[in-house]
């Protein structure tokens, strides 16, 4: 079990030069309170900054340092993992990143990235995405599982099931396949060359053994042919080199185009999200006559004006979307043109290499013919030398043929491994085994919260939700309160699956303002019951809230206040 002991920070975000420390394993549940801007959510930022080097909220590392003191920003966290006590210290101005195991600093000879990878893969066994899906729910800057793309959903589940190793193995298999292809091609070229050389030596031996003027005449004729072939091969090499040099004169830098494409895609996504939000707002005004929060009647004129304004904005954004789409198509066209040139360059390089190889083979053969002609008078000595050459080349051919067979056998195993390691292979079979368990747990928690639907995640990581009357819904069909119940059920399920797989078992869980924004009284009661009955057994629960009336329901209450422009923990009981 991964058990966090405490986290503390100073000169971090709005905190001053005095340590703020929160114990993480002394109380089964803790309420963190404070007004907006008091610094209560800094707790989340301190957790993720200490472990992953970035705050939970979208704050750059350069801005984590308190703007008043402007130095000596430090966050420290202590935990037990793998039956060993660890401490991580991370800071800015100056930069600090230290990992201690049983009081001794872990060797820092590796790069910062490798140091971070060691912390995530071998100590806490979680990356940032897994941590936020298992430990935290409710923050405005957090993307719940149901709002992730199918690909990101797959990544989360693979991490939980501890099968991401198969993805790494797939990458290794692809690399091995490429090396195998290159090895086979190199073997083919060498084997062809050796077999041609063997043929030539055999022919030479035959000529030498005949020891006749006719054979000598044949050698001269062959020499003339080879000289012509050599000139032709030389011209071929020069032509390939000229074409290659000309092709490489073009601007082939894809980086600016890919950067522009990425930015356009992001811009397009933002515009599409804005359209979707505006359409949802229009649907709200069309479907509702009263405000669900304050229960006041929404005037028709207000609704009409709002819908009209939103519709105008939608039209403007969609016009912009068309332009952005055209820009994306243009960039993709430019990228495709460069890719075509790069493909042509690779073909020219291969052609040049082949031409050089052919030239060298012809030159080698010509040199051998000349040598045979010059030493023809001493044919006996030359014959012996050719026999030795034949023996050597036959040995080389045998070695290359054995190598070829080995490479072909290896290719079969690599092809099999590649097939098994595809998304539709071993990983999918493992995920299939766990999907019924996942769905069962989600529905169990939904039932505990009084939300009686049949929730199902399929093999494509898409959800289907059916009511008791078999009406089908999607996640976005529900109210914010109902969505929150689904998100909470999934979070609790991930923790159960992680425990089951023993991939991740962590003591803390944090709910950020879920009681303040979409939870009614019934929902709060159901949440508190789950917190005591399901989470209170082996977890330390932290709830961030504005509700003063909640304090009596918790074992411990922490209160943050802004004093002289610094966030301060003023009360703990």
DRENVEX-370201 format. One line per 2 residues: number of its first residue (from 1); their letters; for each residue x, z, y of C-alpha. Coordinates in Angstrom, 1 decimal, decimal comma. Example, Ala and Ser with C-alpha at 12.3 -4.5 7.8 and 13.67 -1.06 7.14 Angstrom:
<nodes>
1> AS> 12,3:7,8:-4,5  13,7:7,1:-1,1
</nodes>
This chain:
<nodes>
1> XX> 0,0:0,0:0,0  1,1:-0,8:3,5
3> XX> 0,6:2,4:5,4  1,2:2,4:9,2
5> XX> 2,2:5,8:10,6  2,3:5,3:14,4
7> XX> 2,8:2,8:17,2  4,1:3,7:20,6
9> XX> 5,0:1,7:23,8  6,3:2,0:27,3
11> XX> 6,7:-0,5:30,2  4,5:-2,7:28,1
13> XX> 1,7:-4,6:29,9  0,0:-2,0:32,1
15> XX> 1,8:1,0:30,6  4,5:2,7:32,7
17> XX> 7,8:4,3:31,8  6,3:7,1:29,7
19> XX> 5,7:6,6:26,0  2,2:6,1:24,9
21> XX> 1,9:7,0:21,2  -1,0:6,7:18,7
23> XX> -0,8:8,0:15,2  -2,3:5,5:12,7
25> XX> -2,8:7,6:9,5  -3,9:11,0:10,6
27> XX> -7,6:10,4:11,1  -10,1:8,5:9,0
29> XX> -11,8:7,1:12,2  -10,8:7,0:15,8
31> XX> -12,7:5,9:18,9  -10,7:4,4:21,7
33> XX> -12,5:4,5:25,1  -11,9:3,5:28,7
35> XX> -13,2:1,4:31,5  -12,3:-2,3:31,8
37> XX> -8,7:-2,7:32,7  -7,8:0,8:31,7
39> XX> -5,5:-0,4:28,9  -7,4:0,5:25,8
41> XX> -6,9:-3,0:24,3  -3,2:-2,7:24,8
43> XX> -3,3:-0,9:21,5  -4,0:-4,3:19,7
45> XX> -1,3:-6,0:21,7  1,3:-3,4:20,8
47> XX> 0,5:-3,7:17,1  0,9:-7,5:17,0
49> XX> 3,9:-7,6:19,4  5,8:-5,0:17,3
51> XX> 5,2:-6,9:14,1  5,1:-10,5:15,1
53> XX> 6,7:-10,7:18,5  3,6:-11,8:20,4
55> XX> 0,6:-9,9:21,9  -2,8:-10,2:20,4
57> XX> -4,2:-11,5:23,6  -2,9:-14,8:25,0
59> XX> 0,0:-13,3:27,1  3,4:-14,9:27,1
61> XX> 6,4:-12,8:26,1  7,7:-13,1:29,7
63> XX> 4,6:-11,3:31,0  4,5:-8,4:28,5
65> XX> 6,9:-6,4:30,7  5,2:-4,1:33,2
67> XX> 5,1:-5,9:36,5  5,9:-2,8:38,5
69> XX> 8,9:-1,4:36,6  9,9:-4,9:35,4
71> XX> 12,4:-3,8:32,7  12,9:-1,7:29,5
73> XX> 9,7:-2,9:27,8  9,7:-1,4:24,3
75> XX> 7,2:-1,2:21,4  8,0:0,8:18,3
77> XX> 6,0:0,9:15,0  6,7:2,9:11,8
79> XX> 5,2:2,2:8,4  5,7:2,6:4,7
81> XX> 6,0:-0,5:2,5  7,2:-0,9:-1,0
83> XX> 7,7:2,9:-1,2  10,2:2,7:1,6
85> XX> 9,9:3,9:5,2  10,4:1,2:7,9
87> XX> 10,6:1,2:11,6  10,4:-1,9:13,9
89> XX> 11,6:-1,8:17,5  10,9:-4,8:19,7
91> XX> 11,4:-5,2:23,4  12,0:-7,4:26,4
93> XX> 14,3:-7,1:29,4  16,5:-6,6:27,5
95> XX> 15,4:-8,4:24,4  15,3:-6,1:21,4
97> XX> 14,4:-6,8:17,7  15,5:-4,3:15,2
99> XX> 14,3:-3,4:11,7  15,2:-0,1:10,1
101> XX> 14,8:0,7:6,4  15,1:4,4:5,5
103> XX> 16,9:5,0:8,8  19,4:2,1:8,4
105> XX> 19,2:-1,1:10,4  18,6:-4,2:8,4
107> XX> 21,5:-6,7:8,8  21,0:-8,9:11,9
109> XX> 23,4:-11,7:11,0  20,5:-14,1:10,4
111> XX> 18,7:-15,9:13,2  15,7:-14,3:14,9
113> XX> 13,4:-16,7:13,1  14,9:-15,8:9,7
115> XX> 14,8:-12,1:10,6  11,1:-12,4:11,4
117> XX> 10,5:-14,4:8,2  12,2:-11,5:6,2
119> XX> 9,9:-9,0:7,9  6,7:-11,0:7,1
121> XX> 7,6:-12,3:3,6  9,4:-9,4:2,0
123> XX> 8,3:-6,3:3,9  4,8:-6,4:5,3
125> XX> 3,9:-9,5:3,2  1,6:-10,8:6,0
127> XX> 1,9:-13,4:8,7  0,1:-13,2:12,0
129> XX> -2,9:-15,2:10,8  -3,4:-13,0:7,7
131> XX> -3,0:-9,8:9,8  -5,6:-10,8:12,3
133> XX> -8,1:-11,8:9,6  -7,7:-8,6:7,5
135> XX> -7,0:-5,9:10,2  -8,8:-6,9:13,4
137> XX> -12,4:-8,0:14,2  -14,3:-8,6:17,4
139> XX> -11,8:-9,3:20,2  -12,7:-12,2:22,5
141> XX> -9,3:-13,7:21,9  -9,7:-13,6:18,1
143> XX> -11,1:-16,6:16,1  -13,2:-15,3:13,1
145> XX> -12,9:-16,9:9,7  -16,2:-18,8:10,1
147> XX> -15,0:-20,5:13,3  -11,8:-21,8:11,7
149> XX> -11,4:-25,4:10,4  -11,7:-25,9:6,6
151> XX> -7,9:-26,4:6,5  -7,3:-23,1:8,3
153> XX> -9,8:-21,4:6,1  -7,9:-22,7:3,0
155> XX> -4,7:-21,3:4,4  -6,2:-17,8:4,9
157> XX> -7,6:-17,7:1,4  -4,3:-19,0:-0,1
159> XX> -2,5:-16,3:1,7  -4,9:-13,6:0,5
161> XX> -4,7:-14,9:-3,1  -0,9:-15,0:-2,9
163> XX> -0,8:-18,7:-4,0  1,0:-20,1:-1,0
165> XX> 4,0:-20,3:-3,2  2,4:-23,4:-4,8
167> XX> 2,5:-25,1:-1,4  6,2:-24,4:-1,1
169> XX> 6,7:-25,6:-4,7  4,8:-28,8:-3,7
171> XX> 7,2:-29,4:-0,9  10,1:-28,9:-3,2
173> XX> 8,6:-31,3:-5,7  8,2:-34,0:-3,0
175> XX> 11,8:-33,5:-2,0  12,9:-33,8:-5,6
177> XX> 10,8:-36,9:-6,0  12,5:-38,5:-3,0
179> XX> 16,0:-37,6:-4,3  15,0:-38,9:-7,8
181> XX> 13,9:-42,3:-6,2  17,2:-42,5:-4,3
183> XX> 19,1:-41,6:-7,4  17,3:-44,3:-9,5
185> XX> 18,0:-46,9:-6,8  21,6:-46,0:-6,6
187> XX> 21,9:-46,1:-10,4  20,2:-49,5:-10,5
189> XX> 22,6:-51,0:-8,0  25,7:-49,5:-9,7
191> XX> 24,5:-50,5:-13,2  23,7:-54,0:-12,1
193> XX> 27,2:-54,3:-10,5  28,9:-52,9:-13,7
195> XX> 26,9:-55,2:-16,0  27,8:-58,2:-13,8
197> XX> 31,4:-57,0:-13,9  31,3:-56,6:-17,6
199> XX> 29,9:-60,1:-18,0  32,7:-61,5:-15,8
201> XX> 35,4:-59,6:-17,8  34,0:-60,9:-21,1
203> XX> 34,1:-64,4:-19,8  37,6:-63,9:-18,5
205> XX> 38,7:-62,6:-21,8  37,2:-65,6:-23,6
207> XX> 39,1:-67,8:-21,3  42,4:-66,0:-21,7
209> XX> 42,1:-65,9:-25,5  41,5:-69,7:-25,6
211> XX> 44,7:-70,1:-23,6  43,9:-73,6:-22,6
213> XX> 44,3:-75,8:-19,6  40,5:-76,3:-19,6
215> XX> 40,0:-72,6:-19,2  42,5:-72,5:-16,4
217> XX> 40,6:-75,4:-14,8  37,4:-73,4:-15,2
219> XX> 38,9:-70,5:-13,4  39,9:-72,6:-10,4
221> XX> 36,4:-74,0:-10,3  35,0:-70,5:-10,4
223> XX> 37,4:-69,5:-7,7  36,1:-72,3:-5,5
225> XX> 32,5:-71,3:-6,1  33,2:-67,6:-5,4
227> XX> 34,9:-68,6:-2,1  31,8:-70,5:-1,1
229> XX> 29,6:-67,6:-2,1  31,9:-65,2:-0,2
231> XX> 31,5:-67,3:3,0  27,8:-67,4:2,5
233> XX> 27,7:-63,6:1,9  29,8:-63,0:5,0
235> XX> 27,3:-65,0:7,1  24,5:-63,0:5,5
237> XX> 26,2:-59,7:6,5  26,7:-61,0:10,1
239> XX> 23,1:-62,1:10,4  21,7:-58,8:9,1
241> XX> 24,0:-56,9:11,5  22,9:-59,0:14,5
243> XX> 19,2:-58,6:13,7  19,7:-54,8:13,3
245> XX> 21,6:-54,4:16,5  18,9:-56,4:18,4
247> XX> 16,1:-54,3:16,8  17,9:-51,0:17,8
249> XX> 18,1:-52,1:21,4  14,4:-51,2:21,8
251> XX> 13,2:-47,8:23,0  12,2:-46,1:19,8
253> XX> 11,7:-42,5:21,1  8,4:-41,3:19,7
255> XX> 8,7:-37,8:21,2  7,0:-38,6:24,6
257> XX> 4,2:-40,6:22,9  3,5:-37,9:20,3
259> XX> 3,6:-35,2:23,0  1,1:-37,2:25,1
261> XX> -1,1:-37,8:22,0  -1,1:-34,1:21,2
263> XX> -2,0:-33,2:24,8  -4,8:-35,8:24,8
265> XX> -6,2:-34,5:21,5  -6,2:-31,0:22,9
267> XX> -7,8:-32,1:26,1  -10,4:-34,0:24,1
269> XX> -11,2:-31,0:21,9  -11,6:-28,8:25,0
271> XX> -14,0:-31,4:26,5  -16,0:-31,6:23,3
273> XX> -16,2:-27,8:23,2  -17,5:-27,8:26,8
275> XX> -20,2:-30,4:25,9  -21,2:-28,3:22,8
277> XX> -21,4:-25,1:25,0  -23,5:-26,8:27,6
279> XX> -25,8:-28,3:25,0  -26,2:-24,8:23,5
281> XX> -27,0:-23,4:26,9  -29,7:-26,1:27,4
283> XX> -31,1:-25,3:23,9  -31,2:-21,7:25,0
285> XX> -33,2:-22,4:28,1  -35,5:-24,8:26,3
287> XX> -36,2:-22,3:23,5  -36,3:-19,0:25,5
289> XX> -38,5:-17,8:28,2  -37,0:-14,3:28,4
291> XX> -33,5:-13,0:28,6  -32,6:-11,4:25,2
293> XX> -30,5:-8,8:26,9  -32,5:-7,5:29,8
295> XX> -35,9:-8,9:28,6  -36,7:-10,3:32,0
297> XX> -38,6:-13,6:32,3  -36,5:-16,6:33,0
299> XX> -38,1:-18,7:35,8  -39,0:-22,3:35,0
301> XX> -37,3:-23,5:38,2  -34,2:-21,6:37,2
303> XX> -34,3:-23,1:33,7  -35,0:-26,6:35,0
305> XX> -32,1:-26,4:37,5  -29,8:-25,0:34,9
307> XX> -30,7:-27,7:32,3  -30,4:-30,4:34,9
309> XX> -27,0:-29,2:36,1  -25,8:-28,8:32,5
311> XX> -27,0:-32,3:31,6  -25,2:-33,8:34,6
313> XX> -22,0:-32,0:33,5  -22,5:-33,2:29,9
315> XX> -22,7:-36,8:31,2  -19,6:-36,4:33,3
317> XX> -17,7:-34,9:30,5  -18,8:-37,6:28,0
319> XX> -17,6:-40,3:30,5  -14,3:-38,5:30,6
321> XX> -14,3:-38,3:26,8  -14,6:-42,0:26,6
323> XX> -11,7:-42,5:28,9  -9,6:-39,9:26,9
325> XX> -10,5:-41,6:23,7  -9,3:-45,0:25,1
327> XX> -6,1:-43,3:26,2  -5,7:-41,8:22,7
329> XX> -6,2:-45,3:21,1  -3,7:-46,8:23,5
331> XX> -1,1:-44,1:22,6  -1,8:-44,6:18,9
333> XX> -1,3:-48,3:19,3  2,1:-47,7:21,0
335> XX> 3,1:-45,3:18,3  2,1:-47,8:15,6
337> XX> 4,2:-50,5:17,3  7,3:-48,3:17,4
339> XX> 6,6:-47,3:13,7  6,5:-51,0:12,9
341> XX> 9,9:-51,5:14,6  11,3:-48,4:12,8
343> XX> 10,1:-49,8:9,5  11,7:-53,1:10,3
345> XX> 15,0:-51,3:11,2  14,9:-49,5:7,8
347> XX> 14,3:-52,8:6,0  17,2:-54,4:8,0
349> XX> 19,4:-51,5:7,1  18,6:-51,9:3,4
351> XX> 19,1:-55,6:3,7  22,5:-55,1:5,4
353> XX> 23,5:-52,6:2,7  22,5:-55,0:0,0
355> XX> 24,3:-57,9:1,8  27,5:-55,7:2,0
357> XX> 27,2:-54,8:-1,6  26,8:-58,4:-2,6
359> XX> 29,8:-59,4:-0,4  31,9:-56,7:-1,9
361> XX> 30,9:-57,7:-5,5  31,8:-61,3:-4,7
363> XX> 35,1:-60,4:-3,1  35,9:-58,2:-6,0
365> XX> 35,1:-61,0:-8,5  37,1:-63,5:-6,4
367> XX> 40,1:-61,1:-6,4  39,9:-60,8:-10,1
369> XX> 39,8:-64,6:-10,6  42,8:-65,0:-8,4
371> XX> 44,7:-62,4:-10,3  43,8:-64,1:-13,6
373> XX> 45,0:-67,5:-12,3  48,3:-66,0:-11,0
375> XX> 49,0:-64,2:-14,3  47,7:-66,9:-16,6
377> XX> 51,2:-67,8:-17,8  51,5:-64,3:-19,2
379> XX> 48,1:-64,5:-20,8  48,9:-61,9:-23,5
381> XX> 49,6:-59,2:-21,0  46,6:-60,2:-18,9
383> XX> 44,4:-60,2:-22,0  45,4:-56,7:-22,8
385> XX> 44,7:-55,6:-19,2  41,3:-57,3:-19,3
387> XX> 40,5:-55,6:-22,6  41,3:-52,2:-21,0
389> XX> 39,1:-53,1:-18,0  36,3:-54,1:-20,4
391> XX> 36,6:-50,8:-22,2  36,4:-48,9:-18,9
393> XX> 33,4:-50,8:-17,6  31,6:-50,4:-20,9
395> XX> 32,2:-46,6:-20,6  30,9:-46,7:-17,0
397> XX> 27,8:-48,6:-18,1  27,1:-46,1:-20,9
399> XX> 27,4:-43,2:-18,5  25,1:-44,9:-16,0
401> XX> 22,5:-45,7:-18,7  22,5:-42,0:-19,8
403> XX> 22,1:-41,0:-16,1  19,2:-43,5:-15,8
405> XX> 17,4:-42,0:-18,9  17,9:-38,5:-17,5
407> XX> 16,5:-39,5:-14,1  13,5:-41,2:-15,7
409> XX> 12,8:-38,1:-17,8  13,1:-36,0:-14,7
411> XX> 10,7:-38,4:-12,9  8,0:-37,7:-15,5
413> XX> 8,3:-34,0:-15,0  8,3:-34,3:-11,2
415> XX> 5,2:-36,6:-11,3  3,4:-34,1:-13,5
417> XX> 4,4:-31,2:-11,2  3,3:-33,1:-8,1
419> XX> -0,1:-33,8:-9,7  -0,6:-30,1:-10,6
421> XX> 0,5:-28,8:-7,2  -1,9:-31,0:-5,2
423> XX> -4,7:-29,2:-3,4  -7,0:-30,3:-6,2
425> XX> -4,7:-28,9:-8,9  -3,6:-25,4:-9,8
427> XX> -4,5:-23,9:-6,4  -8,0:-25,2:-6,6
429> XX> -8,5:-23,8:-10,1  -7,3:-20,4:-8,9
431> XX> -9,5:-20,5:-5,8  -12,5:-21,6:-8,0
433> XX> -12,0:-18,4:-10,1  -12,1:-16,2:-7,0
435> XX> -14,9:-17,9:-5,0  -17,7:-16,2:-7,0
437> XX> -16,0:-12,9:-6,4  -15,6:-13,6:-2,7
439> XX> -19,2:-14,7:-2,3  -20,4:-11,7:-4,3
441> XX> -18,6:-9,2:-2,0  -19,7:-11,0:1,2
443> XX> -23,4:-10,8:0,1  -23,0:-7,2:-0,9
445> XX> -21,8:-6,2:2,5  -24,5:-8,4:4,2
447> XX> -27,1:-6,5:2,1  -25,6:-3,2:3,2
449> XX> -26,1:-4,3:6,8  -29,7:-5,3:6,2
451> XX> -29,0:-9,0:6,4  -30,6:-10,4:3,3
453> XX> -29,4:-13,9:2,9  -27,6:-15,8:0,2
455> XX> -24,1:-16,6:1,6  -21,9:-19,1:-0,3
457> XX> -18,5:-20,6:0,5  -17,8:-23,8:-1,6
459> XX> -14,6:-25,4:-2,8  -14,3:-27,3:0,4
461> XX> -14,4:-24,0:2,3  -17,7:-24,9:3,9
463> XX> -20,5:-22,3:4,1  -24,2:-22,6:3,0
465> XX> -26,6:-19,8:3,9  -30,1:-19,6:2,5
467> XX> -32,8:-17,2:3,4  -35,1:-15,4:0,9
469> XX> -37,5:-18,4:1,4  -34,6:-20,8:0,5
471> XX> -34,3:-22,2:4,1  -30,8:-23,4:4,7
473> XX> -28,7:-22,4:7,7  -25,2:-22,6:9,0
475> XX> -23,2:-19,9:10,7  -23,9:-21,3:14,1
477> XX> -27,7:-21,1:13,6  -27,6:-17,3:13,9
479> XX> -27,6:-14,9:16,8  -24,4:-13,2:18,0
481> XX> -25,5:-10,0:16,2  -26,1:-11,8:12,9
483> XX> -22,8:-13,7:13,3  -21,1:-10,4:13,8
485> XX> -22,6:-9,0:10,6  -21,3:-12,1:8,7
487> XX> -17,8:-11,7:10,3  -17,7:-8,1:9,4
489> XX> -18,7:-8,8:5,8  -16,0:-11,4:5,5
491> XX> -13,4:-9,1:7,0  -14,3:-6,3:4,5
493> XX> -14,3:-8,9:1,7  -10,8:-10,1:2,6
495> XX> -9,6:-6,5:2,4  -11,2:-6,1:-1,1
497> XX> -9,7:-9,4:-2,3  -6,3:-8,5:-0,9
499> XX> -6,4:-5,2:-2,8  -7,6:-6,9:-6,0
501> XX> -4,7:-9,4:-5,8  -2,3:-6,7:-4,6
503> XX> -1,2:-9,2:-2,0  -2,1:-7,0:1,0
505> XX> -3,4:-3,5:1,1  -3,2:-2,0:4,5
507> XX> -4,5:1,3:5,8  -5,6:0,4:9,3
509> XX> -8,6:-1,7:10,5  -9,5:-2,3:14,1
511> XX> -12,9:-3,2:15,6  -12,6:-4,4:19,2
513> XX> -15,8:-3,8:21,3  -18,2:-5,0:18,5
515> XX> -20,5:-2,1:19,3  -20,7:-3,1:22,9
517> XX> -21,6:-6,8:22,9  -23,8:-7,8:20,0
519> XX> -24,7:-4,7:18,0  -28,1:-3,1:18,3
521> XX> -28,8:0,5:17,4  -29,8:-0,4:13,8
523> XX> -26,6:-2,4:13,5  -24,5:0,5:14,8
525> XX> -26,0:2,8:12,3  -25,3:0,3:9,5
527> XX> -21,8:-0,1:10,8  -21,1:3,6:10,9
529> XX> -22,4:4,0:7,3  -20,1:1,3:6,1
531> XX> -17,2:2,9:8,1  -17,8:6,2:6,4
533> XX> -18,8:5,1:2,9  -16,7:1,9:2,3
535> XX> -13,8:2,2:4,7  -13,4:5,9:5,0
537> XX> -12,1:6,3:1,5  -8,7:4,7:2,0
539> XX> -8,6:3,3:5,5  -7,9:4,5:9,0
541> XX> -10,6:2,9:11,2  -10,1:2,3:14,9
543> XX> -13,0:1,3:17,2  -12,6:0,2:20,8
545> XX> -15,7:0,7:22,8  -17,2:1,5:26,2
547> XX> -20,1:3,5:24,8  -19,7:7,2:25,8
549> XX> -22,4:8,3:23,3  -20,4:7,2:20,4
551> XX> -17,7:9,9:20,7  -19,6:12,5:18,6
553> XX> -19,7:10,1:15,6  -15,9:10,0:15,3
555> XX> -13,3:12,4:14,1  -11,0:11,6:17,0
557> XX> -11,5:10,1:20,5  -8,7:8,6:22,6
559> XX> -9,4:7,9:26,3  -7,4:5,5:28,5
561> XX> -7,5:5,6:32,3  -5,7:3,7:35,1
563> XX> -3,7:6,3:37,1  -1,5:5,1:40,0
565> XX> -1,7:1,5:38,6  -0,5:2,5:35,2
567> XX> -2,5:2,7:32,0  -2,4:6,3:30,7
569> XX> -3,7:8,0:27,5  -5,4:11,0:29,2
571> XX> -7,4:12,6:26,5  -7,2:13,0:22,7
573> X> -9,6:15,2:20,7
</nodes>
